[in-house]
Amino acid sequence: MPLNINIFLVFWACIISAVFRPIIGDFQEAGLNGVLAGGLGANYIVWFSLLIAFMSLRMIRELPPIWVFCIAIFMMLVPSATLSWIGASLVAFWIVCHQPKNLAAILLLAASLREPLTAICLKLFAGNILGFDAIMTNVALLLMGQQPVIESNIVISETGQPLLILTGCSVFANLSFISLLWLTMHVFFKRVITWGSWLLLGVVMFMTLASNAFRLAFMTQSAQSYYYYHDGVGSQIFEWGLMLTVLLVMIGGCKYAKTS
């Protein structure tokens, strides 16, 4: 085990506390299928990132200050998934301070911080984020030869089907997952982050933006299109198509990146 057993137990106790309530909620709503579809309380990219980070960490035998454990445990005991993630992030931050040049430690912190940072950003900047999604959808509709009307986070296409963009349809969460996967691939393949790596991140983020914009644009065409691309097969096609394409691009990019 690369970590002191106490660090390992406190960190994973915080993670379990963070996902426990979402898992219970998904199970009560849709049973085991709901739990699996919900990413086991988080997202499979997050679980993959945590696994790769722990497998790649260097040996740590020292214990953090007692106040780190106290704050992490206190946050874990509060009935809040976000605070539990922050508690895990505090432990991960101590590991980063102990191994500042270890990309695996940074990945562990990034995987822990993704949920609370996303939640905070969506609360503070929801209007700006959703407005940006509406602008991107507007651009997609223009490329499709239509003349849409945009009002804040509402897009109306020529068909007259209004689309109210809420946080669940925002590209912001997907961008955070794609960024986390990008960092995970570098740790998994033992690659150094270079200018080429940042270019690779820019490419996959553009692909994510374009995919979400066109999916939202298709949702404005009719009521049937809305349900098809929001909850139906069309949504799954976009989601899995994007993930597989991005994964292939990342693997190809990491193959030619500089090894650590």
C-alpha positions as CSV (number, residue, x, y, z in Angstrom):
1,M,0.0,0.0,0.0
2,P,1.6,3.3,-1.1
3,L,-0.1,5.3,1.7
4,N,-0.1,5.1,5.5
5,I,-3.1,3.0,6.5
6,N,-4.6,5.9,8.5
7,I,-4.5,8.2,5.4
8,F,-5.9,5.5,3.2
9,L,-8.8,4.8,5.6
10,V,-9.8,8.5,6.3
11,F,-9.6,9.3,2.6
12,W,-11.8,6.4,1.5
13,A,-14.2,6.9,4.4
14,C,-14.8,10.4,3.1
15,I,-15.4,9.1,-0.5
16,I,-17.8,6.4,0.8
17,S,-19.7,9.1,2.8
18,A,-19.8,11.3,-0.3
19,V,-21.4,8.6,-2.6
20,F,-23.5,6.8,0.0
21,R,-26.6,9.1,-0.2
22,P,-26.6,9.4,-4.0
23,I,-26.4,5.6,-4.2
24,I,-29.3,5.2,-1.8
25,G,-31.3,7.7,-3.7
26,D,-30.6,6.0,-7.1
27,F,-31.5,2.6,-5.6
28,Q,-34.8,3.8,-4.1
29,E,-35.7,5.4,-7.4
30,A,-34.7,2.7,-9.9
31,G,-33.1,-0.2,-8.1
32,L,-29.7,-1.6,-9.0
33,N,-30.0,-0.4,-12.6
34,G,-30.3,3.1,-11.3
35,V,-27.2,2.8,-9.1
36,L,-25.2,1.5,-12.1
37,A,-26.6,4.1,-14.4
38,G,-25.7,6.8,-11.8
39,G,-22.0,5.8,-11.8
40,L,-22.1,4.3,-8.4
41,G,-22.9,7.6,-6.7
42,A,-20.3,9.6,-8.7
43,N,-19.1,8.9,-12.2
44,Y,-17.1,6.0,-13.7
45,I,-14.4,8.5,-14.8
46,V,-14.0,9.6,-11.2
47,W,-13.7,6.1,-10.0
48,F,-11.2,5.3,-12.7
49,S,-9.2,8.4,-11.9
50,L,-9.1,7.5,-8.2
51,L,-8.0,3.9,-9.0
52,I,-5.2,5.1,-11.3
53,A,-4.1,7.7,-8.8
54,F,-3.8,5.3,-5.9
55,M,-2.0,2.7,-8.1
56,S,0.6,5.3,-9.2
57,L,1.3,7.1,-5.9
58,R,4.7,6.8,-4.4
59,M,5.3,5.5,-0.9
60,I,4.1,7.7,2.0
61,R,4.6,6.5,5.6
62,E,4.4,9.9,7.4
63,L,1.1,11.0,9.0
64,P,-0.4,14.4,8.3
65,P,-1.1,16.8,11.2
66,I,-4.0,15.7,13.4
67,W,-6.0,18.7,12.4
68,V,-6.2,17.4,8.8
69,F,-7.8,14.2,10.1
70,C,-10.1,16.0,12.4
71,I,-11.4,18.4,9.7
72,A,-11.8,15.6,7.2
73,I,-13.7,13.4,9.6
74,F,-15.9,16.3,10.7
75,M,-16.8,17.0,7.1
76,M,-17.5,13.3,6.5
77,L,-19.9,13.2,9.4
78,V,-21.9,16.2,8.2
79,P,-24.8,14.9,6.0
80,S,-23.5,16.5,2.8
81,A,-21.9,14.8,-0.1
82,T,-20.1,18.0,-1.1
83,L,-18.5,18.4,2.3
84,S,-17.4,14.8,2.2
85,W,-15.7,15.4,-1.1
86,I,-14.0,18.5,0.4
87,G,-12.9,16.3,3.3
88,A,-11.3,13.9,0.9
89,S,-9.8,16.8,-1.0
90,L,-8.1,18.1,2.2
91,V,-6.4,14.7,2.6
92,A,-5.4,14.7,-1.1
93,F,-4.1,18.2,-0.8
94,W,-1.7,17.1,2.0
95,I,-0.5,14.3,-0.2
96,V,0.2,16.9,-3.0
97,C,2.1,19.0,-0.6
98,H,4.1,16.0,0.4
99,Q,4.7,15.0,-3.2
100,P,4.4,18.2,-5.2
101,K,5.9,16.9,-8.4
102,N,4.0,13.6,-8.5
103,L,1.2,13.8,-11.1
104,A,-0.6,10.9,-9.5
105,A,-1.0,13.0,-6.3
106,I,-2.4,15.9,-8.3
107,L,-4.8,13.5,-10.0
108,L,-6.0,12.3,-6.6
109,L,-6.7,15.9,-5.6
110,A,-8.4,16.7,-9.0
111,A,-10.7,13.7,-8.7
112,S,-11.7,14.7,-5.2
113,L,-12.2,18.4,-6.0
114,R,-14.2,17.9,-9.2
115,E,-17.6,17.5,-7.6
116,P,-17.4,20.4,-5.0
117,L,-15.8,22.8,-7.5
118,T,-18.4,22.0,-10.2
119,A,-21.2,22.5,-7.7
120,I,-19.8,25.8,-6.4
121,C,-19.1,27.1,-10.0
122,L,-22.6,26.2,-11.1
123,K,-24.1,28.0,-8.1
124,L,-22.0,31.1,-8.5
125,F,-21.8,31.4,-12.3
126,A,-24.9,29.5,-13.4
127,G,-26.2,32.4,-15.5
128,N,-22.9,32.9,-17.4
129,I,-22.4,29.1,-17.9
130,L,-26.0,28.5,-19.2
131,G,-25.7,31.7,-21.3
132,F,-22.6,30.3,-22.9
133,D,-24.4,27.0,-23.6
134,A,-27.2,28.9,-25.3
135,I,-24.6,30.8,-27.5
136,M,-23.0,27.6,-28.5
137,T,-26.4,26.1,-29.4
138,N,-27.2,29.2,-31.4
139,V,-24.0,28.8,-33.3
140,A,-24.9,25.1,-34.0
141,L,-28.3,26.1,-35.3
142,L,-26.7,28.8,-37.5
143,L,-24.4,26.2,-39.0
144,M,-27.5,24.1,-39.7
145,G,-28.9,26.9,-41.8
146,Q,-31.5,28.2,-39.2
147,Q,-32.1,31.6,-37.7
148,P,-32.7,31.0,-34.0
149,V,-33.7,33.5,-31.4
150,I,-31.7,33.5,-28.1
151,E,-32.9,35.0,-24.8
152,S,-30.6,34.4,-21.9
153,N,-30.5,30.6,-21.5
154,I,-33.6,30.0,-23.8
155,V,-33.1,29.1,-27.5
156,I,-36.0,29.2,-30.0
157,S,-35.4,27.7,-33.4
158,E,-37.3,28.4,-36.6
159,T,-39.6,25.4,-35.8
160,G,-40.8,27.4,-32.8
161,Q,-39.7,24.8,-30.3
162,P,-38.2,26.7,-27.3
163,L,-35.4,25.1,-25.4
164,L,-34.7,26.1,-21.8
165,I,-31.1,25.1,-21.0
166,L,-30.7,24.1,-17.3
167,T,-27.6,23.0,-15.5
168,G,-28.3,19.3,-16.2
169,C,-27.8,20.0,-19.9
170,S,-24.8,22.2,-19.5
171,V,-21.5,21.3,-21.1
172,F,-19.7,22.4,-18.0
173,A,-19.9,19.1,-16.1
174,N,-18.8,17.2,-19.2
175,L,-15.8,19.5,-19.6
176,S,-14.7,18.7,-16.0
177,F,-15.0,15.0,-16.7
178,I,-13.0,15.2,-19.9
179,S,-10.3,17.3,-18.2
180,L,-10.1,14.7,-15.4
181,L,-9.8,11.9,-18.0
182,W,-7.1,13.8,-19.8
183,L,-5.0,14.0,-16.6
184,T,-5.8,10.3,-15.8
185,M,-4.5,9.2,-19.2
186,H,-1.2,11.0,-18.6
187,V,-0.8,9.3,-15.3
188,F,-1.8,5.9,-16.7
189,F,0.6,6.1,-19.6
190,K,3.3,7.8,-17.4
191,R,3.5,10.8,-19.7
192,V,4.8,14.3,-18.9
193,I,2.4,17.2,-19.5
194,T,3.9,19.4,-22.3
195,W,2.6,22.0,-24.7
196,G,1.4,19.1,-26.9
197,S,-0.6,17.9,-24.0
198,W,-2.4,21.2,-23.6
199,L,-3.1,21.2,-27.3
200,L,-4.6,17.7,-26.9
201,L,-6.8,19.0,-24.1
202,G,-8.0,21.9,-26.2
203,V,-8.9,19.5,-29.0
204,V,-11.0,17.2,-26.8
205,M,-12.7,20.2,-25.1
206,F,-13.7,21.6,-28.5
207,M,-15.1,18.2,-29.4
208,T,-17.1,18.2,-26.2
209,L,-18.4,21.7,-26.7
210,A,-19.4,20.9,-30.3
211,S,-21.1,17.6,-29.4
212,N,-23.2,19.2,-26.7
213,A,-24.1,22.2,-28.8
214,F,-25.4,20.1,-31.7
215,R,-27.3,17.8,-29.3
216,L,-29.1,20.8,-27.8
217,A,-29.7,22.1,-31.3
218,F,-31.3,18.9,-32.4
219,M,-33.5,19.1,-29.3
220,T,-35.1,22.3,-30.6
221,Q,-36.4,20.8,-33.8
222,S,-39.6,19.3,-32.3
223,A,-41.1,17.8,-29.2
224,Q,-40.2,14.3,-30.5
225,S,-36.6,15.4,-31.1
226,Y,-36.4,16.8,-27.6
227,Y,-37.3,13.6,-25.9
228,Y,-35.1,11.6,-28.3
229,Y,-32.0,13.6,-27.7
230,H,-32.7,14.4,-24.1
231,D,-33.7,11.0,-22.6
232,G,-33.8,8.6,-25.5
233,V,-31.4,6.8,-27.8
234,G,-30.1,10.0,-29.3
235,S,-28.7,11.1,-25.9
236,Q,-26.9,7.8,-25.5
237,I,-25.5,8.0,-29.1
238,F,-24.0,11.4,-28.4
239,E,-22.8,10.5,-24.9
240,W,-21.1,7.2,-25.9
241,G,-19.9,8.5,-29.3
242,L,-18.2,11.4,-27.7
243,M,-16.6,9.3,-24.9
244,L,-15.2,6.7,-27.3
245,T,-13.9,9.3,-29.7
246,V,-12.3,11.4,-27.0
247,L,-10.8,8.3,-25.4
248,L,-9.3,7.2,-28.8
249,V,-7.9,10.7,-29.4
250,M,-6.4,10.9,-25.9
251,I,-4.8,7.4,-26.2
252,G,-3.3,8.4,-29.6
253,G,-2.1,11.7,-28.2
254,C,-0.5,10.1,-25.1
255,K,1.2,7.5,-27.2
256,Y,3.4,10.2,-28.8
257,A,3.8,12.3,-25.6
258,K,7.1,12.5,-23.7
259,T,7.4,9.8,-21.0
260,S,8.1,10.7,-17.4
